[in-house]
Amino acid sequence: MEYKTAKKEHTKQIYQLVQNTIQAIYPLYYPREITEFFSSLHSEETIASDIQKGIVKVLSVDNCLVGTGTCEENHIKRLFVVPGLQKNGYGSTIMQHLEKEIAASYHTAVLDSSLAAACFYEHKGYKTLMHKELSAGNGTVLVYEIMEKSLHTSTLSINYDGKFFTPVINSQNGEVNSQTIFSYHQNGEILWAEYSGGDILKGHLTGTVSFNGEMDYYYQHVNLRHEIRSGKCHSVPHLSDNGKLELSEQWQRLDGNRSEGRSVVREIFS
């Protein structure tokens, strides 16, 4: 996997990636006029201009372009991943890099979100500041959200190695509970943990830690019924009122009905 600043020769590839993604995803949320309006916002000329400014990034896997993102000052824009390769963590990887770049000079990151992307950004800790409307011509109106994320309030200089956590809140469809203990390990940006207790016989997770302590990982466990469960999770750290480290987690099962849920785990034995 390679993340780098886009060059002039990437222009047509980025343009095609963006246009293909818009045509594949946006008609699910917007009428044709709005979809075409989005396409016009990301013209080849506009992309070429941003590349010339040095603000466009690309993510490649095995020399194939899988995603792109643009960052102008603290404004993230034009974040797209090849439709058939979404939900593989590529969008999260681009976001982490862009946020790290922004955090060097700003305390917050802002972005304009379409309906198609709002849920993704919410999972990454972005909050809606306002809803805005923009005329797209022919009487159609584009509705989008202005979203913001603080990049420093969650920067706690965390190293998870040797820390233990237990759930204090979990969605009804989750299987971990207050009797489940997570034992974390960390080596640089690599994170892993074992967990058991309550309804869990044995479980483990493996993932990465970003510069601000946020985690993205995959988990797998065997429950008391000897069923195998697996899923993915994005976790955001913060300090609770009593000074304990807590992780607010948004997860999705990758087995069965692929249901989603939220949980909070709290540090223990610290």
N, C-alpha and C positions, 0 to 999 in steps of 0.2 A: 504494500500500500504506500503510495507516494502523494504527499500534499505539497503544493508549490504555487508560486505566483504564475498566473497565466501569461503566455506570450502571444504575440501577434498571430502566430500560426495556429493557435487554439481557437481563433475567432469563430470559424465556421462550425467546428465541433460543438462549442458551447452554445451557439445559436440553435443548432439542430437539436441538441439535448433539451434546451429550454422549451422550444416550440413543440417537440414531441411530448414533453411532460404536460404542458398546458392542454394540448388537444386530447390527451389520454385521461386527465384527471378533472379538469375544470368543468367540462360539460355535466359532470355528476352533481355539481353544486350551483351552476349558473346557466342562464339562457345563452343561446348562441352569440348574441350581440356582446355580452359581457366577456365571453371567452375570446372573441376576436379582439376586443379592446385590450385584454391582457396580452395577447400576442403582439399587438402593435406597440405596447410599452417596452417590449424587449426585442427591438429591432437589431439587426446585425450591426448597424451603424452605432447604436447606443452601446452595445457590448464592446465593440472595437474601441470606442472612446474611453470606456472604463478600463479596458486592458491597457491602453496607453497611459492612463493615470497610475497604473500599478496597483489597482485595488481589487482585482478579480483573482480568485483562487480556484484551483482545480484539484480534484482528488482522483487518482488513477489506481487501478488494480491490474496487475499484469499488463501494464502499458495501455490499458483501456480506460477511457474517461468514464467515470461512474457518477460524478457529481461536481457541482460548482457552487461557489458562494462569493458574494461581493460585500466589502465593508468600506464605507466612506465615513471617516471620523468614527462616531460611535453608532452609526446606522447600518444595520445588517439588511441586505437586500439581495434579491435574485438567488435564493438558495433552492437549488433543484437537484434531484437525484433521478437517474434513469428509472422510469416507472417499473420495469420488471425487476429492478434491484433494490427497491425500497423495502424497509423493515429489516435491513441487514446491518444497521448501525452506521451507514455511511453519512446520513444526514447529521447524526449526533457527533460524528468525528469532525465534520466540517464546522459545526456550531462550536465545539470546544476550541478549535483553533482560532476561529474568528473572535470568540469571547476573550481568549487569552491575549490576542493582539489589542483588542479594545481596552482591556483592563490595565494595560501599560500606561494609558493616558486618561482614561475616563472611569467614573464610578458606576455608570449604568450603560447598558446596551438597549437600543430601541429598534423597532422594526414595524413595518406595515404588514399585517397578516390577512391573507384571503381566508374565506370560510374553509377552504380545503386544508389549510395549514394550521389553523388556530389550535386544534387539539394537540398537535405535535409540539407547538411552542409552549403551551400550558404545561405539558409534561416536563419541559425543560426549565420550568420555574418562571416563565414570563406571565405578567399580569396585564390585563386589559386596562388601559388608561381611558380610552374613549372609543366610540364607534363613529365612523365618518362615512359620508356619502360623496360620490363623485359622479357627475353626469358622464355617461358613455355615449351619448348621442341617441337620436331616434326615440327619445323618451325613456330610455333605460337608465337605471341608476346602479352604480357599483357600491355595495356596502362592504366595508372592511374595518379592521380593528387596528388601533395604534397600541402596541404592547411594549412593556418595559421590564427589564430585569436588573436588579442590583448585583453587581459583580464583586462586591467587597464585603457585604454583610455576612456572607457565608464563607468567607475566606478565613478559616480558623487555624491555619497552619497544622492541619490534621495529619497524623500518621495513624492508620487504623491497626497497625501491627500490635498484637497482644490485647486488643480491646474485645470486650464481650457485650452483647446486646440481647435484649429480650423484647418481644412485641408488647405494646401497650394499647394499640388500636389496630384493628384489621377489618377488612370488608367481610361480609357474611360468607362469601364464596372462597375465602382464604382458608388455609389449613394450619398455619402456625398460630400459636396462642401464647399466653403468659408463661407457660411451662417450657416453651422452646428457647433454647440458648444458642446464640450465634457466636462462634469464636473466629475472629478476623486475623488475617495476616496480610502484610503488604511488603512489596519489594519494588521501590521506585513507583512507577505508574501501574504496576500489576497488583491486583487484589484477588484474594481468595478466602474462603471461609468454610468451616464445617458447622453443621447445625443438627440438633436432635432434641427430642423432648416433646411432651404433649402428644399430638397425633402423628408426629414425625419420628420414624425409626432411624433414618439416616439421610442426611442431605449434604450437598456441597454447592458452592457457587464460585464462579470465576469471572473476572472482568477487569476493568481499568478505572483509575482514579484521575480526574482532571485537576487542573491547577488549583481550583477552588474547593476541592474536597468532594465534588459530586461524583457519583459512581454510576457506571453502566455495567451490568453483569447479566449472565445467564445462570439459572439455578436448576437443580434437579434433586428430587428426593423420593424416598419410598415411605408411604404412610402405613398406619397400623393395619390397613386392609391389604397390604403388600401391592398397592397400586403405585405405578411410577408417575410422578408429576414433573413437568418441566415448564420453564417460562423465562421471561426476561424482565428486567427491572431497571428503572432510573431512580436514583436515591439522592436527596438533597440534605446536607447537614445543617443543623442550627442548634443553638444553645437554648435549653428550656429555662423556665423561671427559676428552677432550683439549681441551675448550673450544670445539669447533666447534658451530655451530647445526645441529640436525637436525630434520627434519619427519617425524613418524610419520603415515602416510597410510592411510586406509581408502577404497577406491574401488570403483566399480561401472561396468562397461561398459553403455552404453545402446544398443549395436548387438549383433547376433548373439544369443548365448545369455544376455546380461545377467549374465555371471559377475562375482563379486566377488573382491577381493584386497587384500593389504596390502603396503606398501612403506615404505622409509625412505630419504630423500634427505639428503645432507650438504652443508653450505656449503663452497665452494671459492673460491680467489682472494681471500680476505678478509684 
